[in-house]
């Protein structure tokens, strides 16, 4: 397929411009939907595309909560879940100067109504062969779209889709409008996506699926299908047998999954007689296993119970950071990352990507296989991919690669389903 990604088009202070290099031969198959974190009832979020017109001034004009979406071409669809999102076909977008690629423009900021722009967070959803199916949620005086569901039983679960996350602002310290752009495969893998973004300083950053393979999506999915059975169960196809996505184990594992049980048990047993010592930033941690749980004495007294395989992969149960003080959150993140990478029993390997996913030790096979098929951004850091919740641990300055660009001013998006 080739590894070269076209250079993004020139920056535009009004619009965030996305040059789209689609490897999908028929551009009428590719639907693009941009949804901001909170949208008004009439939100032309993509240039020249009117998305929605509503039957009231604000979301609060409806009750219970019912949102009536009205469009002169399609009629009325009521309720918080619907199948008539308003998108644009790739074939309808203008081409760039070369005539080889399409260009999507999204407003950086509308000072009068930030819901009509990239101010704050948003998603660019890519769907094949059909419009995206999304759920509507209330959001202040407007509404927000949830992404389609990866679960076949949820809204949009039977469509072939993927997405790019965007969070944009105009920092006071920077004269350019910039976006934080990233991809994630924490919940599933579906389309092959690669991104080359121009950064505020004029340099470029690249991440995503390694395109050097002739059929990179097929190669990755085949590798996942040959993973142990608990992982292979994540394969999802539609009624015709066509591949839709591969669910990550946080979504496909049953509660009694055993994929990491041995590594978890061995690690917690190891720390019964060996002190667990690690550092996050300047904060030192010390713990030992007591009655099956890690009992910390530094930097303060707290306990982390032994997780199940699913809890370790999904960062739930004793590794759920919600509501915890940051000093405990950091310990939970580092432990979860070490368990997923198969290095929990050796803290010298926790921040060394060259040692992650060792042979002969249980680790997150889904994440491991993804990393083997994604681009290496910095050789010392390994490939950049979010294969589980805390796959960006330990973060800079120890490990700097991630599938993200913090100050993107324009970008090229490569899409493939092969």
N, C-alpha and C positions, 0 to 999 in steps of 0.2 A: 504493500500500500504506500510505502514511502514515509519518511520521517519529517519532511519539510512542511512547516506550517507557514502560510502566507503572513506577511507583515500587516498589522492592523492599518486601517485607513487613518488619515490625519485626524488629530484631536479636534473636537468641536465643542466650544464652551457651552453651547445650549443643549446639545444632545450627546448622550453616551452612545457611540457608534460601535456596532458589532458586525464585523465582516464574517459572513457565514460560508464556510467551505464544507458543503455537504457531499459525502461520498455515496449518498442515496440517489440513485440515478434519476428517479422521477421526482421532481421538486413539488409536484402536487400531492405527494404522500405526506409531506412534512408540514405539520401545523405548529405554530408558535403562539404561545399565550403568555403575556406579561401581567403579573398581578402584584400590585404594591401591598405593603403591609396593611394599609387602610385606604380604601378607595371611596370616593364620593359616588353619588348615584349616577352622575354623568362624568365618566372619567376617560378622556382620550389618552390613555397611558402610552399607546404607541402612536407615533406621528401619523396623522390622517386616518386613524381608525377610531370610530366611535364605538365604545364598548357596550354601555348599558344606558337605558333610560328607564326611570322608575316612576311609580305612580304617586310619589309623595316627596316632600322636601328633604326628609332625613329618614334614616333607618327607623327612628323611634316613632314615625308615623304609622308603622305597622305593629302589630301585637303578636305575641304568643310563641315564638317569634316567627312571623311569616314575612318573607320578602318576595314581592311580586316583580319578576323581571319581565319587562315589556319591550318587544322589538317589533317594528312594523313588518319585517320580513318573516318572522317566525312565530308571531303571536305571543301568548302569555304562558309562562311556566311558573307555578307557585311553589312555595315551600323552601326550606333551607338547603335542600339537596336537589340538583338539577343536572341535566345533560346537554344544555345548549349554551355552552360558553362561547364567547365571541372572540375569535382569534383571527390570525392571518396566515395564509398559505405561504410557504417559502417562495413559490412561483410568482406570487403577487408583489414581492419586494423588489425594489430597483436593484440593478446590478451596479458593481463598482466600475471604475474607469476601464479596467481590463475586460469587462464583460464576462469574467469567469466566476464571479462570486456575487452573493446577494448582500445587501446592507440593511440592517435593522437599526432604526434610530429610536431611542427612548429619552424623553426629557429628563435632564438632570434635576431641575428644580423649577417649579411654578410657584413663585412667592405668594400668589393669591390663594393657592390650594395645593398644599404639598402632597395630597392624596393622588394628584394627577402626575406624579413625577417619581423619580428614584430617590427622593429625599427619604431617608429611612430605609427599611428593608423591603425586598421584593424577590420574586422568583420569575425566571424565564423557563417556562415549561415547554418541552419539545415532545410532541405526540405524533405517532405514525398512523396514517390511514383513517383517522377520525379526530374529531375535536376532543379536547381534554374534558374530563368529567370531574367536577370539583364540588366541594361542600362549602356553603356560605355560613360564616359565623358573624355574629354581631361584633362591632369594634367601634365603641364610642358613638359618634354621630354618623358613622358610615358603616361599612362592612368589610370583612376580610375573606379571602378565599383560602381554605385549607388546600394543600396539595392533593392531587388524586391519591387514592390509597394504594400502597403496594400489595395489600391483602386482596386477593380476588373477590372476597365477600364485601369489600368496602366500595365507596364511591370512586369510580374510575379504575377499579382493580382489574378489569378485563380489557384495559387499553394498554398499548405499548408506549410507555412514556418515560422521560427522565427530566432532570432540571439542573439549572445553575442558580446558585444563591447570589444575591446582590445586596449591598448595603452602602448607600451613597450619601455624601455630604460635601459641603464646601468648607474645609477647615480654615480657620482664620490665619493659620501659619502658612497656608499654601494658596497661591493665586488661582490654581486650577481646581475645578470640580473633580472629585475622585470617587471611585467605588472600591469597596472591599468585595472581591469576587472569589467564590470558591465552589468546588464540587464536593460531594460526599457520597460514600457508598456504605455508610454505617448500617442502613436498613436493607439495601438491595443494590444489585448491578443490573442495568438494562441496556442502555445505548452506550456505544463507545464515544466518549467525549474527550477532546483535547483542547487546551486553551493557550494562546500566546497573547499576553497583555502588555501594553505599553504602560510603564510606571511613570509617576509624576516627575522623576528625574530624567526621563527620556530613555532609560534602559528597558530591557524586555525580560519578562519572566514567563516560563513555560511549564505546564504540568498537564497530567491526564494520562489516558491510555497510551501505551507504547504503540505507535503506528507502524513500526518497522515490519511487523508480521503482515503477510498478504491479507489474512482474515483475522484481525486481532480480537474481535468479539467472539467469533466461533472458537478460537484457541483458548480464550479465557473460560468460556462457558463449558467447553469440553473438559478442561482441567478441573473445574468445580464439580462436574458430574462424576469424576473419578475420585473425588474425595471420599472419606469414610461416610457410611450411609446416613448418619445423623445430619451431615452437611449436605449431601447430595439430595436430600429431601426438599431442599430449598428451591429446586427447579420449578418454574411456573410456566405453563403454556395455556393458550386459549383453547376453545372447544375444537378448533381445527388442528390442534397439535403444534401451532406456531409458537416459538419462544417469545415470552413476554418479559420475564425478569428472573433473576436468581436472588432469592431472599437471603439476607444475612441470618446467621444463627440466632440473633436476638429476636427475630420474627418467626423463624421456622422451628426452633428447638422446642420440644416439650419440656415441661417443668422438671421431669426426671431425667433429662439428658445427662450423659456421663462423659462427654468428650474431654473434659478437663479434670475429671475427678481424681485421677491418679496424681497428676501434677499438683493439684491443690493439696491433697492429703500429704504428699511427700514434702511439699514446701512447708506446710504448717508443722509437720513432725520435725523437720530440720531445725526449725526455730525453737523447738523445745529445749535443745541443748546448745544452740548457736544463737547469739544475739543478732537480731535484725537491726542493722544500722544503715541509714541512708540520709542524704541531705537534699532539701529542696530550697534552692537559692542559698540563703545563709542560715536556714533553720535545720538543725540536726534532729533526727528522729532515732529513738531506740525502743525496741520492744522484744518480748519473748512470747512464745505460745504457752498459755496457761489454760487448762481445761478446754482445749480446742479453739481458743480465740487469741488473737494478738493483743497483748496487754502492753500499752505504751507507757513509758516513764518519762520520755522526752519527746517533744518540748513541753508536754503536759500529760497528765493522766487521762487516758481514754482507751476504749477497747474496740476492736474490729473483729467481729465474729467470722468464722470460716464460711465463705460463700459456696453455693452450689455452682455447677458448671454454667448454667444459664445465668445466674446472678453475676458471675465473673465476666462473662461475655457482654451482657446487657447493662452492666454497672447498676444493678438493682440490689434490693435486700441490704446487706451490710456494706455494700459499696455504692449505695445511693447517696449522692452528695447533697440532695435537696434539703435545705434547712440547716445544714451543718456549718459550723464556723470554718473559715478558710484553712486554718491549720489542720483540721481533720479532713477537709476536702482534698487537700494536697496529698495526704497519705493515701486516701482512698483511690485517687487517680493513679498514683504511682504503682500501687499494688495491683489495681485492675490492669494497667498496661503491662506490667511484668508477667502477670498470669496469662494474658492473651498472647504474649510473645515467647512464652516458654522459658523465661529466665528468672522466675520468682525466687528460686533457691540460691541465686548467686547475684548479689547486689552490684558486683563489679561490672555486670553486663547490662544493667538497667538503662544506662545512657550510651551504650555502644551498639549502633544499628548493625554492625558487621557480625554481632553475636546473636542477634534475634532469630527466633524460629529454628533452634538447633535440631538436628536429627536425633531421634530417639527420645525426645521429650514432648509430651503433649502441649499443643499450642492451638491457637485459633486458626484452623486450616483455611477458612474462608478469607481471612485477612492476609494470611501468608500467600495464598495463590494470587490475590489481587496485587499485592506488592511485587510479585514476580512478573506481572504483566503491565505494570505502570512505569512511566518514565522516571529515570533517575535524574533528579534536579541537581543535587550536590552529591558527588561520589561518596563523601564521608558520611552522608546522612541516609543513604539508601533511597528508595523510590518514595515519591510523595503521594500518599493516598490515605483517606479516612476509611479504614476497614473495621473500626470499632469506635466506641464513644470517645475514648481518650487516646486516640492514635496520634495526637499532636504532642503528647508528653514524651520527653521533658520540655520540649520547646527551646527557643533561643535563650542563651547563646550555645547551649550544649548540642542541640539538634535543631537545624534551621529550616529544613524542608517541610513543606506542607502544601496541599493542593489549593493554594490561595494566593491572591495578590492583594496587598493591603492598600495600595494607592494606584489603582488602575484608571487610566484616562480614556482608553479605547482598547478593544480586544478583537482577536480572531477566534472564532468558535468552529472547531471541526466536529462533524457528526458522522457516525457510521453505525450501521446495524450488521455489518459483515465481520 
